[in-house]
Amino acid sequence: MDVILVVNAGSSSVKFRIFKSDAPGTLRQLISGQVDGIGVRPRLKASGADDQKLVDRSYDATDVPDVETAMRTAGAWLRREQNLHFVAVGHRVVHGGPHYDRPVLVNERVVADLERYVSLAPLHQPNNLAPIRVLLERFPDMPQVACFDTAFHRGHSEVAERYAVPDALYAEGVRRYGFHGLSYEYVAERFGELMPERAGGRTIVAHLGSGASMCAIANGRSVESSMGFTALDGLPMGTRPGQLDPGVVLYLLSEKGMSAGAVQDFLYKECGLKGLSGVSNDVRELLDSAEPRAALALDYFVYRIGLYAGYLAASLGGVDSFVFTAGIGEKSVVLRSRIAEKLAWLGAELDRDANGRGDLRISHPDSRVGMFVVPTNEELMIAKQTVATLTAGGYAGAAVKRTA
Ligand code: AMP
């Protein structure tokens, strides 16, 4: 069967999805899976469209030591045991640098170009590029599309994109990029389909998952983001601190004698809800905990979301709609309710029953600012962008014939 493979590769896991296009403009998810525990306790797991388990297989750490072998393992299972032929592959790539403002068909030159942004996203970019290289080498004719987390934000105004640093740094790429763009683009599109009368308005979307950020969207386009140069900025996250005075980094380097690598690990892995609570990075565990610092971590999270709502509302000159998405935003009735209290001054009034049910609209009918829950689907966005890029590039015919 001819299908589209979507790959989202991180440092310890390679997640994949299989989509099939039954008719032009439609995409149906057939398989969702991942290889996790790479180099430690590798395990291939996948399930089908109705959640039935298709495979759960463990490997020796030496057989799957890195992202490349994880990609080969998943690919071999999909081709040989599921009898699937990839007509195209879409990849999540965290950083498209200053120039990629849309998905791009990958070739050796593009990969070399994207390598230049490894220094801008050292924890993510190398893992994102590894499966692309494996597939380029093994199936050079198979179309691959890189879909960027930064691209949706590339239309920001210059004042939104700049830091107040000398121009030379801006020219070499030190700018406010913004991330979670695949999620925001999906949610903006979906919100427009579900609430067409609001699509042209001023919308704040809160992507609240283990990574968390907020985005100001005017007329369907991103105009401002809580994130900046890296995915460390903005809201506190599971293990990242969010906004931090750069003086704290100087203090860690000069007074604590930490190396740059140690500071990087600390900021990506030991801060945020985990660091503040000393309990967990998971909101569910913090809600269940009797530890006062767990409560403080949640208070801080809610408080900072309220602050950023004001910041983004200022960028939009007001706000018409506030949309929750990602793990916490989609599932936590309690946190949505607490965040809504912080938005009251903007004119947002929650409908408690609708919030409890997790309806699309969770604000009171009289609320001046509408509040909504729109589940995100970054993988479907990647599949859509992949098809659109190939179609635009005249690849549609070739994609149906090519197999891997
Ligand atoms: P994501 O990164 O979008 O998959 O979101 C993962 C995060 O969502 C987890 O770390 C949890 O903190 C949070 N989460 C998932 N389910 C719930 C829930 N029912 N209540 C509160 N938080 C949740």
Residues whose N, C-alpha, C, O or C-beta is under 5 A from the ligand:
A	BS01	AMP	L208 G209 S210 G211 N281 D282 V283 R284 A326 G327 I328 K331 S332
